[in-house]
Amino acid sequence: MPTQFMTAKQTAEYLNMSITWVYRDAPKLGLVPYKFGHGRSAKLQFKISDVHAWAGQQKLG
């Protein structure tokens, strides 16, 4: 089964943004993360199809 999620680091690299931006600003701009785990060990991941769709919506003009 193919991977359906990207880590925050992979998402940042794909979008050419910082990891800080992915954690802080991406959710505010509509790129919704999925949280796996609890507390401080929780990991945010992003659905690959969501990242591709969100990036496509950012096109100017």
Distance bins in CASP14 RR format, pairs under 12 A and 6 or more apart:
PFRMAT RR
TARGET T0000
AUTHOR 0000-0000-0000
RMODE 2
METHOD distances of the structure
MODEL  1
2 48 0 0 0 0 1 0 0 0 0 0 0
2 49 0 0 0 0 0 1 0 0 0 0 0
3 10 0 0 0 0 1 0 0 0 0 0 0
3 45 0 0 0 0 1 0 0 0 0 0 0
3 46 0 0 0 0 0 1 0 0 0 0 0
3 47 0 0 0 0 0 1 0 0 0 0 0
3 48 1 0 0 1 0 0 0 0 0 0 0
3 49 0 0 0 0 0 1 0 0 0 0 0
4 34 0 0 0 0 1 0 0 0 0 0 0
4 45 0 0 0 0 1 0 0 0 0 0 0
4 46 0 0 0 0 0 1 0 0 0 0 0
4 47 1 0 0 1 0 0 0 0 0 0 0
4 48 1 0 0 1 0 0 0 0 0 0 0
4 49 1 0 0 1 0 0 0 0 0 0 0
4 50 0 0 0 0 1 0 0 0 0 0 0
4 51 0 0 0 0 0 1 0 0 0 0 0
4 52 0 0 0 0 0 1 0 0 0 0 0
5 11 0 0 0 0 1 0 0 0 0 0 0
5 33 0 0 0 0 1 0 0 0 0 0 0
5 34 1 0 0 1 0 0 0 0 0 0 0
5 35 0 0 0 0 0 1 0 0 0 0 0
5 36 0 0 0 0 1 0 0 0 0 0 0
5 43 0 0 0 0 1 0 0 0 0 0 0
5 44 0 0 0 0 1 0 0 0 0 0 0
5 45 1 0 1 0 0 0 0 0 0 0 0
5 46 1 0 0 1 0 0 0 0 0 0 0
5 47 1 0 1 0 0 0 0 0 0 0 0
5 48 1 0 0 1 0 0 0 0 0 0 0
5 49 0 0 0 0 1 0 0 0 0 0 0
5 50 0 0 0 0 1 0 0 0 0 0 0
5 51 0 0 0 0 1 0 0 0 0 0 0
6 12 0 0 0 0 1 0 0 0 0 0 0
6 13 0 0 0 0 1 0 0 0 0 0 0
6 14 1 0 0 1 0 0 0 0 0 0 0
6 15 0 0 0 0 1 0 0 0 0 0 0
6 22 0 0 0 0 1 0 0 0 0 0 0
6 26 0 0 0 0 0 1 0 0 0 0 0
6 31 0 0 0 0 0 1 0 0 0 0 0
6 33 0 0 0 0 0 1 0 0 0 0 0
6 34 0 0 0 0 0 1 0 0 0 0 0
6 43 0 0 0 0 0 1 0 0 0 0 0
6 44 0 0 0 0 0 1 0 0 0 0 0
6 45 1 0 0 1 0 0 0 0 0 0 0
6 46 1 0 1 0 0 0 0 0 0 0 0
6 47 1 0 0 1 0 0 0 0 0 0 0
6 48 1 0 1 0 0 0 0 0 0 0 0
6 49 0 0 0 0 0 1 0 0 0 0 0
6 50 0 0 0 0 1 0 0 0 0 0 0
6 51 1 0 0 1 0 0 0 0 0 0 0
6 52 0 0 0 0 0 1 0 0 0 0 0
6 54 0 0 0 0 0 1 0 0 0 0 0
6 55 0 0 0 0 0 1 0 0 0 0 0
7 13 0 0 0 0 1 0 0 0 0 0 0
7 14 0 0 0 0 0 1 0 0 0 0 0
7 19 0 0 0 0 1 0 0 0 0 0 0
7 22 0 0 0 0 1 0 0 0 0 0 0
7 23 0 0 0 0 0 1 0 0 0 0 0
7 33 0 0 0 0 0 1 0 0 0 0 0
7 34 0 0 0 0 0 1 0 0 0 0 0
7 36 0 0 0 0 0 1 0 0 0 0 0
7 43 1 0 0 1 0 0 0 0 0 0 0
7 44 0 0 0 0 1 0 0 0 0 0 0
7 45 1 0 1 0 0 0 0 0 0 0 0
7 46 0 0 0 0 1 0 0 0 0 0 0
7 47 0 0 0 0 0 1 0 0 0 0 0
7 48 0 0 0 0 0 1 0 0 0 0 0
7 51 0 0 0 0 0 1 0 0 0 0 0
8 14 0 0 0 0 0 1 0 0 0 0 0
8 15 0 0 0 0 0 1 0 0 0 0 0
8 17 0 0 0 0 0 1 0 0 0 0 0
8 18 0 0 0 0 0 1 0 0 0 0 0
8 19 1 0 1 0 0 0 0 0 0 0 0
8 20 0 0 0 0 1 0 0 0 0 0 0
8 21 0 0 0 0 1 0 0 0 0 0 0
8 22 1 0 1 0 0 0 0 0 0 0 0
8 23 1 0 0 1 0 0 0 0 0 0 0
8 24 0 0 0 0 0 1 0 0 0 0 0
8 26 0 0 0 0 1 0 0 0 0 0 0
8 27 0 0 0 0 0 1 0 0 0 0 0
8 31 0 0 0 0 0 1 0 0 0 0 0
8 33 1 0 0 1 0 0 0 0 0 0 0
8 34 0 0 0 0 0 1 0 0 0 0 0
8 35 0 0 0 0 0 1 0 0 0 0 0
8 36 0 0 0 0 0 1 0 0 0 0 0
8 42 0 0 0 0 0 1 0 0 0 0 0
8 43 1 0 0 1 0 0 0 0 0 0 0
8 44 1 0 1 0 0 0 0 0 0 0 0
8 45 1 0 0 1 0 0 0 0 0 0 0
8 46 1 0 0 1 0 0 0 0 0 0 0
8 51 0 0 0 0 0 1 0 0 0 0 0
9 15 0 0 0 0 0 1 0 0 0 0 0
9 17 0 0 0 0 0 1 0 0 0 0 0
9 18 0 0 0 0 0 1 0 0 0 0 0
9 19 1 0 1 0 0 0 0 0 0 0 0
9 20 0 0 0 0 0 1 0 0 0 0 0
9 21 0 0 0 0 0 1 0 0 0 0 0
9 22 0 0 0 0 1 0 0 0 0 0 0
9 23 0 0 0 0 0 1 0 0 0 0 0
9 43 0 0 0 0 0 1 0 0 0 0 0
9 44 0 0 0 0 0 1 0 0 0 0 0
9 45 0 0 0 0 0 1 0 0 0 0 0
9 46 0 0 0 0 0 1 0 0 0 0 0
10 17 0 0 0 0 0 1 0 0 0 0 0
10 19 0 0 0 0 0 1 0 0 0 0 0
10 22 0 0 0 0 1 0 0 0 0 0 0
10 43 0 0 0 0 0 1 0 0 0 0 0
10 44 0 0 0 0 0 1 0 0 0 0 0
10 45 0 0 0 0 1 0 0 0 0 0 0
10 46 0 0 0 0 1 0 0 0 0 0 0
10 47 0 0 0 0 0 1 0 0 0 0 0
10 48 0 0 0 0 1 0 0 0 0 0 0
10 51 0 0 0 0 1 0 0 0 0 0 0
11 17 0 0 0 0 1 0 0 0 0 0 0
11 18 0 0 0 0 0 1 0 0 0 0 0
11 19 0 0 0 0 1 0 0 0 0 0 0
11 21 0 0 0 0 1 0 0 0 0 0 0
11 22 1 0 1 0 0 0 0 0 0 0 0
11 23 0 0 0 0 1 0 0 0 0 0 0
11 25 0 0 0 0 0 1 0 0 0 0 0
11 26 1 0 0 1 0 0 0 0 0 0 0
11 27 0 0 0 0 0 1 0 0 0 0 0
11 31 1 0 0 1 0 0 0 0 0 0 0
11 32 0 0 0 0 0 1 0 0 0 0 0
11 33 0 0 0 0 1 0 0 0 0 0 0
11 34 0 0 0 0 0 1 0 0 0 0 0
11 43 0 0 0 0 0 1 0 0 0 0 0
11 44 0 0 0 0 1 0 0 0 0 0 0
11 45 0 0 0 0 1 0 0 0 0 0 0
11 46 1 0 1 0 0 0 0 0 0 0 0
11 47 0 0 0 0 1 0 0 0 0 0 0
11 48 0 0 0 0 1 0 0 0 0 0 0
11 50 0 0 0 0 1 0 0 0 0 0 0
11 51 1 0 1 0 0 0 0 0 0 0 0
11 52 0 0 0 0 0 1 0 0 0 0 0
11 54 0 0 0 0 1 0 0 0 0 0 0
11 55 0 0 0 0 0 1 0 0 0 0 0
12 18 1 0 0 1 0 0 0 0 0 0 0
12 19 1 0 1 0 0 0 0 0 0 0 0
12 20 0 0 0 0 1 0 0 0 0 0 0
12 21 1 0 0 1 0 0 0 0 0 0 0
12 22 1 0 1 0 0 0 0 0 0 0 0
12 23 0 0 0 0 1 0 0 0 0 0 0
12 24 0 0 0 0 0 1 0 0 0 0 0
12 25 0 0 0 0 0 1 0 0 0 0 0
12 26 0 0 0 0 1 0 0 0 0 0 0
12 31 0 0 0 0 0 1 0 0 0 0 0
12 33 0 0 0 0 0 1 0 0 0 0 0
12 44 0 0 0 0 0 1 0 0 0 0 0
12 46 0 0 0 0 1 0 0 0 0 0 0
12 51 0 0 0 0 0 1 0 0 0 0 0
13 19 0 0 0 0 1 0 0 0 0 0 0
13 21 0 0 0 0 0 1 0 0 0 0 0
13 22 0 0 0 0 1 0 0 0 0 0 0
13 46 0 0 0 0 0 1 0 0 0 0 0
13 51 0 0 0 0 0 1 0 0 0 0 0
14 22 0 0 0 0 1 0 0 0 0 0 0
14 26 0 0 0 0 0 1 0 0 0 0 0
14 31 0 0 0 0 0 1 0 0 0 0 0
14 46 0 0 0 0 1 0 0 0 0 0 0
14 48 0 0 0 0 1 0 0 0 0 0 0
14 50 0 0 0 0 0 1 0 0 0 0 0
14 51 1 0 0 1 0 0 0 0 0 0 0
14 52 0 0 0 0 1 0 0 0 0 0 0
14 54 0 0 0 0 0 1 0 0 0 0 0
14 55 1 0 0 1 0 0 0 0 0 0 0
15 21 0 0 0 0 1 0 0 0 0 0 0
15 22 1 0 0 1 0 0 0 0 0 0 0
15 25 0 0 0 0 0 1 0 0 0 0 0
15 26 0 0 0 0 1 0 0 0 0 0 0
15 29 0 0 0 0 0 1 0 0 0 0 0
15 31 0 0 0 0 1 0 0 0 0 0 0
15 46 0 0 0 0 1 0 0 0 0 0 0
15 50 0 0 0 0 0 1 0 0 0 0 0
15 51 1 0 0 1 0 0 0 0 0 0 0
15 52 0 0 0 0 0 1 0 0 0 0 0
15 54 0 0 0 0 1 0 0 0 0 0 0
15 55 1 0 0 1 0 0 0 0 0 0 0
15 56 0 0 0 0 0 1 0 0 0 0 0
15 58 0 0 0 0 1 0 0 0 0 0 0
16 22 0 0 0 0 0 1 0 0 0 0 0
16 55 0 0 0 0 0 1 0 0 0 0 0
16 58 0 0 0 0 0 1 0 0 0 0 0
17 23 0 0 0 0 0 1 0 0 0 0 0
17 24 0 0 0 0 0 1 0 0 0 0 0
17 25 0 0 0 0 1 0 0 0 0 0 0
17 26 1 0 0 1 0 0 0 0 0 0 0
17 29 0 0 0 0 0 1 0 0 0 0 0
17 31 0 0 0 0 0 1 0 0 0 0 0
17 46 0 0 0 0 0 1 0 0 0 0 0
17 51 0 0 0 0 0 1 0 0 0 0 0
17 54 0 0 0 0 0 1 0 0 0 0 0
17 55 0 0 0 0 0 1 0 0 0 0 0
17 58 0 0 0 0 0 1 0 0 0 0 0
18 24 0 0 0 0 1 0 0 0 0 0 0
18 25 0 0 0 0 1 0 0 0 0 0 0
18 26 0 0 0 0 0 1 0 0 0 0 0
19 25 0 0 0 0 0 1 0 0 0 0 0
19 26 0 0 0 0 0 1 0 0 0 0 0
19 44 0 0 0 0 0 1 0 0 0 0 0
20 26 0 0 0 0 0 1 0 0 0 0 0
21 27 0 0 0 0 0 1 0 0 0 0 0
21 28 0 0 0 0 0 1 0 0 0 0 0
21 29 0 0 0 0 1 0 0 0 0 0 0
21 31 0 0 0 0 0 1 0 0 0 0 0
22 28 0 0 0 0 0 1 0 0 0 0 0
22 29 0 0 0 0 0 1 0 0 0 0 0
22 31 1 0 0 1 0 0 0 0 0 0 0
22 32 0 0 0 0 0 1 0 0 0 0 0
22 33 0 0 0 0 1 0 0 0 0 0 0
22 44 1 0 0 1 0 0 0 0 0 0 0
22 45 0 0 0 0 0 1 0 0 0 0 0
22 46 1 0 0 1 0 0 0 0 0 0 0
22 51 0 0 0 0 1 0 0 0 0 0 0
22 54 0 0 0 0 0 1 0 0 0 0 0
23 31 0 0 0 0 0 1 0 0 0 0 0
23 33 0 0 0 0 1 0 0 0 0 0 0
23 35 0 0 0 0 0 1 0 0 0 0 0
23 42 0 0 0 0 0 1 0 0 0 0 0
23 43 0 0 0 0 0 1 0 0 0 0 0
23 44 1 0 0 1 0 0 0 0 0 0 0
23 45 0 0 0 0 0 1 0 0 0 0 0
23 46 0 0 0 0 0 1 0 0 0 0 0
24 31 0 0 0 0 0 1 0 0 0 0 0
24 33 0 0 0 0 0 1 0 0 0 0 0
24 44 0 0 0 0 0 1 0 0 0 0 0
25 31 0 0 0 0 1 0 0 0 0 0 0
25 33 0 0 0 0 0 1 0 0 0 0 0
26 32 0 0 0 0 1 0 0 0 0 0 0
26 33 1 0 0 1 0 0 0 0 0 0 0
26 44 0 0 0 0 1 0 0 0 0 0 0
26 46 1 0 0 1 0 0 0 0 0 0 0
26 50 0 0 0 0 0 1 0 0 0 0 0
26 51 0 0 0 0 1 0 0 0 0 0 0
26 54 0 0 0 0 1 0 0 0 0 0 0
26 55 0 0 0 0 0 1 0 0 0 0 0
26 58 0 0 0 0 0 1 0 0 0 0 0
27 33 1 0 0 1 0 0 0 0 0 0 0
27 34 0 0 0 0 0 1 0 0 0 0 0
27 35 0 0 0 0 0 1 0 0 0 0 0
27 44 0 0 0 0 1 0 0 0 0 0 0
27 46 0 0 0 0 1 0 0 0 0 0 0
27 50 0 0 0 0 0 1 0 0 0 0 0
27 54 0 0 0 0 0 1 0 0 0 0 0
29 54 1 0 0 1 0 0 0 0 0 0 0
29 55 0 0 0 0 0 1 0 0 0 0 0
29 57 0 0 0 0 1 0 0 0 0 0 0
29 58 0 0 0 0 1 0 0 0 0 0 0
30 46 0 0 0 0 0 1 0 0 0 0 0
30 50 0 0 0 0 1 0 0 0 0 0 0
30 51 0 0 0 0 0 1 0 0 0 0 0
30 53 0 0 0 0 0 1 0 0 0 0 0
30 54 1 0 0 1 0 0 0 0 0 0 0
30 55 0 0 0 0 0 1 0 0 0 0 0
30 57 0 0 0 0 1 0 0 0 0 0 0
30 58 0 0 0 0 0 1 0 0 0 0 0
31 44 0 0 0 0 0 1 0 0 0 0 0
31 45 0 0 0 0 0 1 0 0 0 0 0
31 46 1 0 0 1 0 0 0 0 0 0 0
31 47 0 0 0 0 1 0 0 0 0 0 0
31 48 0 0 0 0 0 1 0 0 0 0 0
31 49 0 0 0 0 0 1 0 0 0 0 0
31 50 1 0 0 1 0 0 0 0 0 0 0
31 51 1 0 0 1 0 0 0 0 0 0 0
31 52 0 0 0 0 0 1 0 0 0 0 0
31 53 0 0 0 0 1 0 0 0 0 0 0
31 54 1 0 1 0 0 0 0 0 0 0 0
31 55 0 0 0 0 1 0 0 0 0 0 0
31 56 0 0 0 0 0 1 0 0 0 0 0
31 57 0 0 0 0 1 0 0 0 0 0 0
31 58 0 0 0 0 1 0 0 0 0 0 0
32 44 0 0 0 0 1 0 0 0 0 0 0
32 45 0 0 0 0 0 1 0 0 0 0 0
32 46 1 0 0 1 0 0 0 0 0 0 0
32 47 0 0 0 0 1 0 0 0 0 0 0
32 49 0 0 0 0 0 1 0 0 0 0 0
32 50 1 0 0 1 0 0 0 0 0 0 0
32 51 0 0 0 0 0 1 0 0 0 0 0
32 53 0 0 0 0 0 1 0 0 0 0 0
32 54 0 0 0 0 1 0 0 0 0 0 0
33 42 0 0 0 0 0 1 0 0 0 0 0
33 43 0 0 0 0 1 0 0 0 0 0 0
33 44 1 0 1 0 0 0 0 0 0 0 0
33 45 1 0 0 1 0 0 0 0 0 0 0
33 46 1 0 1 0 0 0 0 0 0 0 0
33 47 0 0 0 0 1 0 0 0 0 0 0
33 50 0 0 0 0 1 0 0 0 0 0 0
33 51 0 0 0 0 0 1 0 0 0 0 0
33 54 0 0 0 0 0 1 0 0 0 0 0
34 42 0 0 0 0 0 1 0 0 0 0 0
34 43 0 0 0 0 1 0 0 0 0 0 0
34 44 1 0 0 1 0 0 0 0 0 0 0
34 45 1 0 1 0 0 0 0 0 0 0 0
34 46 1 0 0 1 0 0 0 0 0 0 0
34 47 1 0 0 1 0 0 0 0 0 0 0
34 48 0 0 0 0 0 1 0 0 0 0 0
34 50 0 0 0 0 1 0 0 0 0 0 0
34 51 0 0 0 0 0 1 0 0 0 0 0
35 41 0 0 0 0 0 1 0 0 0 0 0
35 42 1 0 1 0 0 0 0 0 0 0 0
35 43 1 0 0 1 0 0 0 0 0 0 0
35 44 1 0 1 0 0 0 0 0 0 0 0
35 45 0 0 0 0 1 0 0 0 0 0 0
35 46 0 0 0 0 0 1 0 0 0 0 0
36 42 1 0 0 1 0 0 0 0 0 0 0
36 43 1 0 1 0 0 0 0 0 0 0 0
36 44 1 0 0 1 0 0 0 0 0 0 0
36 45 1 0 0 1 0 0 0 0 0 0 0
36 46 0 0 0 0 0 1 0 0 0 0 0
36 47 0 0 0 0 0 1 0 0 0 0 0
37 43 1 0 0 1 0 0 0 0 0 0 0
37 44 0 0 0 0 1 0 0 0 0 0 0
37 45 0 0 0 0 0 1 0 0 0 0 0
45 51 0 0 0 0 0 1 0 0 0 0 0
46 52 0 0 0 0 0 1 0 0 0 0 0
46 53 0 0 0 0 0 1 0 0 0 0 0
46 54 0 0 0 0 1 0 0 0 0 0 0
46 55 0 0 0 0 0 1 0 0 0 0 0
47 53 0 0 0 0 1 0 0 0 0 0 0
47 54 0 0 0 0 1 0 0 0 0 0 0
48 54 0 0 0 0 0 1 0 0 0 0 0
48 55 0 0 0 0 0 1 0 0 0 0 0
49 55 0 0 0 0 0 1 0 0 0 0 0
49 56 0 0 0 0 0 1 0 0 0 0 0
50 56 0 0 0 0 0 1 0 0 0 0 0
50 57 0 0 0 0 0 1 0 0 0 0 0
51 57 0 0 0 0 0 1 0 0 0 0 0
51 58 0 0 0 0 0 1 0 0 0 0 0
52 58 0 0 0 0 0 1 0 0 0 0 0
53 59 0 0 0 0 0 1 0 0 0 0 0
END
